[in-house]
Amino acid sequence: MRDRSNIPDSNFIIRLATLADVEALVELHWMSFKPEDHVPVMLGRRYVRATYHWLVTGAISYVLVAEANGCIVGLIAVADRSFISPMFRACLSEFALSIARHPGLLLRGKLWQRLLRRPDVTSQGRHIADYPGMAQMTNGAVDAGYRGQGVFPALVEASRTFSKERGSRAIRAGIYKTNMPSRRVFIKAGWIETPALETPDTVFYVSYLDPAFPIELGLDGAQFHT
Ligand SMILES: CC(C)(COP(=O)(O)OP(=O)(O)OC[C@H]1O[C@@H](n2cnc3c(N)ncnc32)[C@H](O)[C@@H]1OP(=O)(O)O)[C@@H](O)C(=O)NCCC(=O)NCCS
């Protein structure tokens, strides 16, 4: 572990992740999420590695990292569209290996709840989520030693620029309702809470990159909770 005591606050750069970053991304992810509320961590490190391999190399996704003094201290991963099915398909062989190694996982209710859940509860939610141009944040995390210094807000802002360049017209981000530190980042950045996308445990925020997009989606101002 490098000595970070001499790194001033907010002294980080943001760049696109490459394959060479995958191990560091896996480590940061592993330290940031608990298996009981995060299925990839429940499935094990190899499965998490497979998801980052897909996110970094896949045609429909990208990962940005915050780097301080040569260390990756934050990440945000974004897919150009709904990511759960394509990512799961890409990682299916690793999923099967995880189950073969740990058959007890099949008894974990949370696994089935996550795998079988409908991603969006209302038909309006599905319409918004599936509309071409709607990107989705898949993961975000900051090293515990760098939290509260604006690293994630900077990554979230950078994702708007990157997604716009990739042709996206909006980004949605699903956050556990109980995760107030993360929710505050999106609220402060002006992302719009969108009840139509909500699930029982997850709230969704949307950032519009094209001002005409909400109208095309059939939304009006009354549906926006700012
Ligand atoms: C959510 C998370 C990404 C926020 O990253 P961050 O770079 O710390 O974001 P910020 O600097 O804006 O701080 C967010 C909040 O964290 C809290 N915070 C401040 N210092 C902190 C610290 N040392 N440790 C933990 N939280 C701290 C603050 O309450 C802050 O809210 P505020 O703006 O009202 O002060 C980070 O806490 C994290 O990685 N959590 C674990 C993974 C996770 O929950 N990911 C979210 C899924 S998208």
The ligand as a Tripos MOL2 file, in Angstrom:
@<TRIPOS>MOLECULE
LIG
   48    50     1     0     0
SMALL
NO_CHARGES

@<TRIPOS>ATOM
      1 C1        -20.9390    6.9870   -2.4470 C.3       1 LIG1
      2 C2        -19.4680    7.3340   -2.6950 C.3       1 LIG1
      3 C3        -19.1210    6.9030   -4.1190 C.3       1 LIG1
      4 C4        -19.3230    8.8650   -2.5830 C.3       1 LIG1
      5 O1        -18.0150    9.2450   -3.0040 O.3       1 LIG1
      6 P1        -17.2700   10.5720   -2.4580 P.3       1 LIG1
      7 O2        -16.1660   10.8810   -3.4010 O.co2     1 LIG1
      8 O3        -16.9330   10.4170   -1.0330 O.co2     1 LIG1
      9 O4        -18.4120   11.6860   -2.6120 O.3       1 LIG1
     10 P2        -18.4290   13.1110   -1.8450 P.3       1 LIG1
     11 O5        -17.0580   13.6340   -1.7110 O.co2     1 LIG1
     12 O6        -19.4410   13.9610   -2.5230 O.co2     1 LIG1
     13 O7        -18.9990   12.7540   -0.4290 O.3       1 LIG1
     14 C5        -20.3150   12.2150   -0.3540 C.3       1 LIG1
     15 C6        -20.7790   12.2040    1.0710 C.3       1 LIG1
     16 O8        -19.9450   11.2950    1.7810 O.3       1 LIG1
     17 C7        -19.8890   11.7240    3.1450 C.3       1 LIG1
     18 N1        -18.5010   11.7030    3.6100 N.ar      1 LIG1
     19 C8        -17.7060   12.7340    3.8640 C.ar      1 LIG1
     20 N2        -16.5180   12.3200    4.3150 N.ar      1 LIG1
     21 C9        -16.5870   10.9850    4.3340 C.ar      1 LIG1
     22 C10       -15.6710    9.9870    4.6960 C.ar      1 LIG1
     23 N3        -14.4560   10.2880    5.1200 N.pl3     1 LIG1
     24 N4        -16.0650    8.6950    4.6000 N.ar      1 LIG1
     25 C11       -17.2910    8.3890    4.1560 C.ar      1 LIG1
     26 N5        -18.2010    9.3080    3.7930 N.ar      1 LIG1
     27 C12       -17.8430   10.5950    3.8830 C.ar      1 LIG1
     28 C13       -20.4350   13.0690    3.2390 C.3       1 LIG1
     29 O9        -21.6190   12.9590    3.9690 O.3       1 LIG1
     30 C14       -20.6860   13.5040    1.8070 C.3       1 LIG1
     31 O10       -21.9250   14.1340    1.7640 O.3       1 LIG1
     32 P3        -22.0150   15.7330    1.8040 P.3       1 LIG1
     33 O11       -21.7700   16.1730    0.3950 O.co2     1 LIG1
     34 O12       -23.3960   15.9760    2.2760 O.co2     1 LIG1
     35 O13       -20.9480   16.2180    2.7290 O.co2     1 LIG1
     36 C15       -18.5260    6.6390   -1.6780 C.3       1 LIG1
     37 O14       -19.0040    6.9160   -0.3870 O.3       1 LIG1
     38 C16       -18.4150    5.1310   -1.8620 C.2       1 LIG1
     39 O15       -17.5760    4.6450   -2.6170 O.2       1 LIG1
     40 N6        -19.2800    4.3590   -1.1760 N.am      1 LIG1
     41 C17       -19.2480    2.8720   -1.2930 C.3       1 LIG1
     42 C18       -19.7420    2.4060   -2.6600 C.3       1 LIG1
     43 C19       -21.0950    2.9970   -2.9820 C.2       1 LIG1
     44 O16       -21.9840    3.1050   -2.1640 O.2       1 LIG1
     45 N7        -21.2600    3.3980   -4.2550 N.am      1 LIG1
     46 C20       -22.4460    4.0750   -4.6880 C.3       1 LIG1
     47 C21       -23.1140    3.2980   -5.7060 C.3       1 LIG1
     48 S1        -23.2430    4.3620   -7.1130 S.3       1 LIG1
@<TRIPOS>BOND
     1     1     2 1
     2     2     3 1
     3     2     4 1
     4     2    36 1
     5     4     5 1
     6     5     6 1
     7     6     7 2
     8     6     8 1
     9     6     9 1
    10     9    10 1
    11    10    11 2
    12    10    12 1
    13    10    13 1
    14    13    14 1
    15    14    15 1
    16    15    16 1
    17    15    30 1
    18    16    17 1
    19    17    18 1
    20    17    28 1
    21    18    19 ar
    22    18    27 ar
    23    19    20 ar
    24    20    21 ar
    25    21    22 ar
    26    21    27 ar
    27    22    23 1
    28    22    24 ar
    29    24    25 ar
    30    25    26 ar
    31    26    27 ar
    32    28    29 1
    33    28    30 1
    34    30    31 1
    35    31    32 1
    36    32    33 2
    37    32    34 1
    38    32    35 1
    39    36    37 1
    40    36    38 1
    41    38    39 2
    42    38    40 1
    43    40    41 1
    44    41    42 1
    45    42    43 1
    46    43    44 2
    47    43    45 1
    48    45    46 1
    49    46    47 1
    50    47    48 1
@<TRIPOS>SUBSTRUCTURE
     1 LIG1         1 GROUP 0 **** ****
